[in-house]
Amino acid sequence: MQKNNTDTTQQPEEREIDLIDLIRKLWLERMFILKVTGVFILLGLLTALTGSKEYTASCQFVPQTSKNANNSSMARLASLAGINMGSLATGEQLLSPLVYPNVLNSIAFKRDLLQTQIRINGEEEPITLLTYLSDKKYRKFSLTGTILKYTVGLPGLIVHAIKGEPEEQETIADESFVVLTKEEYTAVRALESVIGIEVEEKKGYIALSAQMPEPYAAAQVAESALELLQKYITEFKVDKVQSNLEFIQERYDELKKEYEEIQEQRAAYKDANQGISTSRARTNLEKLDNQYNLAYSIYSEMATQLEQAKIQVKETTPILTVIDPVSMPIKPSKPRKMMILVGFTFLGGVAACGYVLIAPTLREAFASARRKDGEEPQPEESAKQ
């Protein structure tokens, strides 16, 4: 029992001694640590000063529809009274905000966004975003990006070299699926770092942003992305009611034409048979009147349905209520010089301390391994013995 107590009391002392020993090692090598940290600080300054500038233009909007939230409750109350308010009073669910990132990241959306006309410095005429992202002459040299590309991104470059470049595809007339050219493929990949969207479910809004090397171009891309997103969401949400409106519109035009033809026949018959009071003439006029009344009744009913369909399309159309519109950024969002400097300083200190603490252990391990290899008898000596 006493031995166990002495062991437990000695463990904290040993840990304390180890900690003091580590601090002593670091203190003895403090000049080395300061030099390594200073080198990393210089690298951080070089990275922060030579990094390419990026400007971020953003906007915030709230997805809504013009449907009245009380329509469904009004329809239930009207049904109790025996009144059918029709499909106009049915509750319409809002489109989930989680759908917006999926639409933004779709190939079809990106392909349409690449046709955005932007103005950049050095070009008299506007160019498409596709040309800007796919043409190498618009890519500015970045020392930081080059260093990261061939250090941190080296595994990705190796994998990309193994896979090879995508083969150029022939243009296909069939529009049932999307076929990307080599330039479009390059631009779509680059667009992933340009456009971003974030859904703030708790706060109830969606943030859309565009990041470009030039502030005016960033604002143009963000504005175009917002308009295109409104178009895609509208088509997605209104597709069913729009097809219903088109069908009713076609039927309405047919019935209107039939009604006007019967109206002309009835008027012409009346003008041709003025003053004639024979039974046959009255019978023919009654037939025309019945056809006229029936055509007018159907035509009036279809006109009512057409107005209802138009109202339904307007009420179902989603509206993106912009609470923070797109504005041209003034200050660059990247590079974050202070964050880069702090990060390199911390990395340099950790690397230097790690080397001071681990290097002696590694040297001893290698030295012991060499001694063991030197002590092993050679095959010739063992044969002589």
BANU-145184 format. One record per residue (C-alpha): x, y, z. Coordinates in steps of 0.02 Angstrom, whole numbers, plus 50000, padded with zeros to 5 digits. Layout:
SITE    px    py    pz
SITE     X     Y     Z
...
This chain:
SITE    px    py    pz
SITE 50000 50000 50000
SITE 50141 50118 50042
SITE 50228 50084 49876
SITE 50069 50127 49782
SITE 50053 50290 49877
SITE 50231 50336 49840
SITE 50205 50297 49654
SITE 50051 50406 49643
SITE 50140 50549 49731
SITE 50289 50535 49615
SITE 50185 50545 49453
SITE 50138 50730 49471
SITE 50318 50769 49514
SITE 50380 50679 49358
SITE 50252 50770 49250
SITE 50304 50935 49325
SITE 50486 50895 49295
SITE 50447 50848 49113
SITE 50355 51012 49087
SITE 50498 51111 49162
SITE 50619 51016 49052
SITE 50518 51059 48897
SITE 50513 51242 48943
SITE 50700 51239 48975
SITE 50732 51163 48802
SITE 50626 51296 48720
SITE 50713 51434 48817
SITE 50885 51371 48768
SITE 50833 51370 48584
SITE 50740 51535 48595
SITE 50850 51619 48464
SITE 50816 51479 48340
SITE 50629 51491 48374
SITE 50632 51680 48351
SITE 50728 51664 48187
SITE 50608 51534 48116
SITE 50457 51635 48172
SITE 50534 51791 48094
SITE 50556 51699 47928
SITE 50373 51647 47933
SITE 50321 51825 47973
SITE 50416 51885 47820
SITE 50329 51751 47715
SITE 50162 51808 47786
SITE 50199 51989 47742
SITE 50251 51938 47566
SITE 50093 51835 47546
SITE 49980 51975 47612
SITE 50060 52109 47502
SITE 50071 52009 47341
SITE 49901 51922 47354
SITE 49776 51968 47218
SITE 49632 52078 47273
SITE 49455 52011 47270
SITE 49296 52115 47288
SITE 49133 52041 47351
SITE 48962 52110 47303
SITE 48815 52038 47397
SITE 48629 52058 47423
SITE 48500 51989 47542
SITE 48322 51941 47496
SITE 48170 51855 47570
SITE 48076 51729 47461
SITE 47889 51763 47463
SITE 47730 51736 47361
SITE 47581 51850 47341
SITE 47465 51716 47408
SITE 47367 51771 47558
SITE 47404 51661 47707
SITE 47221 51670 47759
SITE 47155 51597 47595
SITE 47154 51419 47659
SITE 47059 51465 47818
SITE 46935 51568 47716
SITE 46907 51419 47602
SITE 46869 51307 47751
SITE 46743 51433 47820
SITE 46662 51453 47649
SITE 46647 51264 47628
SITE 46548 51256 47791
SITE 46424 51377 47714
SITE 46413 51274 47556
SITE 46516 51392 47450
SITE 46655 51325 47340
SITE 46790 51457 47316
SITE 46883 51349 47190
SITE 47069 51329 47168
SITE 47103 51513 47195
SITE 47071 51498 47381
SITE 47177 51345 47410
SITE 47331 51367 47516
SITE 47492 51371 47421
SITE 47651 51316 47509
SITE 47806 51421 47492
SITE 47955 51350 47401
SITE 48083 51284 47524
SITE 48234 51400 47543
SITE 48347 51247 47530
SITE 48300 51235 47345
SITE 48387 51400 47305
SITE 48567 51335 47327
SITE 48523 51184 47219
SITE 48460 51297 47081
SITE 48613 51410 47094
SITE 48732 51261 47084
SITE 48644 51178 46937
SITE 48736 51167 46771
SITE 48593 51248 46675
SITE 48593 51400 46791
SITE 48782 51421 46780
SITE 48778 51403 46592
SITE 48650 51543 46577
SITE 48745 51651 46702
SITE 48903 51635 46597
SITE 48817 51738 46462
SITE 48815 51890 46577
SITE 48895 52043 46498
SITE 49025 52124 46612
SITE 49139 52274 46594
SITE 49320 52259 46650
SITE 49470 52374 46647
SITE 49568 52371 46487
SITE 49421 52322 46376
SITE 49320 52450 46279
SITE 49175 52333 46246
SITE 49090 52220 46375
SITE 49134 52036 46371
SITE 49040 51884 46431
SITE 49078 51803 46597
SITE 49116 51645 46497
SITE 49257 51733 46404
SITE 49325 51810 46564
SITE 49335 51646 46658
SITE 49394 51535 46515
SITE 49522 51647 46428
SITE 49695 51641 46507
SITE 49737 51822 46464
SITE 49612 51883 46595
SITE 49691 51782 46735
SITE 49801 51894 46840
SITE 49965 51823 46907
SITE 49965 51793 47094
SITE 50123 51743 47186
SITE 50021 51677 47332
SITE 49908 51577 47219
SITE 50057 51505 47125
SITE 50144 51453 47287
SITE 49985 51374 47355
SITE 49951 51290 47188
SITE 50118 51200 47184
SITE 50126 51161 47371
SITE 49956 51133 47451
SITE 49871 51102 47285
SITE 50005 50986 47217
SITE 49903 50826 47249
SITE 49759 50900 47153
SITE 49872 50944 47007
SITE 49938 50766 47003
SITE 49761 50694 47003
SITE 49709 50817 46867
SITE 49861 50769 46763
SITE 49817 50585 46779
SITE 49636 50613 46728
SITE 49685 50728 46586
SITE 49588 50867 46503
SITE 49407 50837 46452
SITE 49388 50794 46270
SITE 49304 50918 46155
SITE 49127 50861 46120
SITE 49037 50886 45956
SITE 48888 51002 45956
SITE 48726 50903 45969
SITE 48562 50973 45906
SITE 48460 50884 46038
SITE 48419 51007 46179
SITE 48348 50878 46299
SITE 48511 50880 46399
SITE 48654 51000 46430
SITE 48816 50977 46334
SITE 48964 51084 46389
SITE 49107 51138 46279
SITE 49286 51140 46344
SITE 49277 51328 46376
SITE 49110 51310 46466
SITE 49178 51168 46572
SITE 49327 51275 46626
SITE 49215 51425 46662
SITE 49088 51321 46760
SITE 49226 51255 46873
SITE 49294 51432 46899
SITE 49118 51495 46934
SITE 49111 51390 47093
SITE 49229 51514 47177
SITE 49137 51666 47106
SITE 48955 51639 47156
SITE 48900 51593 47331
SITE 48733 51580 47420
SITE 48695 51558 47605
SITE 48525 51518 47680
SITE 48496 51599 47850
SITE 48350 51495 47912
SITE 48347 51571 48086
SITE 48353 51750 48022
SITE 48233 51713 47879
SITE 48332 51779 47730
SITE 48450 51718 47593
SITE 48617 51800 47554
SITE 48686 51797 47377
SITE 48864 51852 47340
SITE 48984 51868 47193
SITE 49173 51882 47209
SITE 49278 51955 47069
SITE 49447 52043 47051
SITE 49356 52204 46999
SITE 49218 52287 47102
SITE 49104 52337 46958
SITE 49113 52163 46881
SITE 49069 52086 47049
SITE 48914 52197 47063
SITE 48861 52154 46885
SITE 48877 51967 46914
SITE 48781 51975 47079
SITE 48639 52075 47001
SITE 48629 51957 46852
SITE 48629 51805 46966
SITE 48485 51878 47068
SITE 48380 51912 46912
SITE 48417 51740 46840
SITE 48375 51657 47006
SITE 48207 51747 47006
SITE 48175 51682 46830
SITE 48220 51502 46871
SITE 48118 51499 47032
SITE 47969 51576 46942
SITE 47975 51447 46803
SITE 47993 51307 46931
SITE 47847 51367 47037
SITE 47727 51428 46903
SITE 47753 51288 46777
SITE 47591 51197 46819
SITE 47476 51347 46831
SITE 47557 51425 46677
SITE 47521 51270 46572
SITE 47342 51275 46636
SITE 47329 51459 46584
SITE 47396 51420 46410
SITE 47269 51280 46388
SITE 47124 51391 46443
SITE 47187 51532 46332
SITE 47186 51417 46179
SITE 47012 51354 46219
SITE 46952 51532 46249
SITE 47016 51589 46079
SITE 46926 51443 45993
SITE 46762 51479 46082
SITE 46776 51664 46045
SITE 46797 51628 45861
SITE 46648 51510 45860
SITE 46542 51637 45955
SITE 46584 51777 45833
SITE 46545 51665 45682
SITE 46373 51619 45754
SITE 46344 51803 45795
SITE 46380 51850 45615
SITE 46267 51713 45546
SITE 46124 51767 45660
SITE 46142 51950 45610
SITE 46153 51907 45425
SITE 45997 51796 45436
SITE 45898 51934 45523
SITE 45948 52061 45391
SITE 45901 51942 45249
SITE 45730 51894 45321
SITE 45659 52061 45378
SITE 45470 52068 45359
SITE 45455 51880 45330
SITE 45343 51795 45459
SITE 45335 51617 45397
SITE 45349 51473 45520
SITE 45505 51408 45436
SITE 45592 51577 45452
SITE 45544 51590 45636
SITE 45607 51411 45667
SITE 45774 51447 45586
SITE 45790 51607 45686
SITE 45752 51513 45848
SITE 45889 51387 45804
SITE 46012 51527 45776
SITE 45958 51611 45939
SITE 45983 51448 46035
SITE 46155 51422 45957
SITE 46198 51603 45995
SITE 46142 51591 46177
SITE 46234 51426 46203
SITE 46394 51491 46124
SITE 46382 51651 46226
SITE 46357 51553 46387
SITE 46507 51440 46356
SITE 46610 51588 46298
SITE 46568 51689 46454
SITE 46609 51541 46568
SITE 46776 51516 46481
SITE 46814 51702 46497
SITE 46785 51688 46684
SITE 46901 51538 46695
SITE 47032 51633 46596
SITE 47030 51777 46719
SITE 47041 51655 46864
SITE 47191 51569 46784
SITE 47278 51736 46758
SITE 47249 51783 46940
SITE 47312 51613 46995
SITE 47474 51635 46896
SITE 47504 51805 46975
SITE 47467 51742 47150
SITE 47576 51588 47130
SITE 47724 51685 47059
SITE 47860 51694 47192
SITE 47929 51865 47233
SITE 48106 51892 47295
SITE 48090 52038 47415
SITE 48263 52118 47416
SITE 48303 52190 47589
SITE 48484 52234 47548
SITE 48511 52271 47363
SITE 48672 52243 47267
SITE 48798 52385 47284
SITE 48972 52404 47210
SITE 49102 52358 47343
SITE 49230 52489 47392
SITE 49356 52390 47495
SITE 49427 52222 47442
SITE 49370 52070 47539
SITE 49532 51976 47503
SITE 49671 51958 47548
SITE 49642 51975 47736
SITE 49815 52039 47779
SITE 49801 52034 47968
SITE 49730 51858 47968
SITE 49869 51799 47852
SITE 50004 51879 47959
SITE 49934 51805 48121
SITE 49916 51635 48039
SITE 50095 51631 47974
SITE 50162 51692 48142
SITE 50070 51555 48235
SITE 50123 51424 48107
SITE 50306 51478 48120
SITE 50306 51472 48310
SITE 50225 51300 48314
SITE 50343 51232 48181
SITE 50498 51297 48271
SITE 50443 51232 48441
SITE 50397 51065 48367
SITE 50566 51049 48284
SITE 50658 51093 48447
SITE 50561 50963 48546
SITE 50552 50823 48419
SITE 50718 50838 48326
SITE 50829 50773 48468
SITE 50718 50622 48493
SITE 50723 50583 48307
SITE 50913 50604 48302
SITE 50934 50486 48448
SITE 50820 50358 48365
SITE 50919 50366 48203
SITE 51085 50356 48296
SITE 51029 50204 48396
SITE 50968 50121 48237
SITE 51138 50150 48154
SITE 51231 50083 48306
SITE 51126 49925 48301
SITE 51163 49904 48116
SITE 51350 49927 48150
SITE 51353 49797 48289
SITE 51277 49660 48181
SITE 51412 49537 48121
SITE 51452 49532 47937
SITE 51417 49369 47843
SITE 51603 49339 47802
SITE 51659 49364 47984
SITE 51525 49247 48049
SITE 51580 49114 47923
SITE 51761 49127 47978
SITE 51711 49109 48160
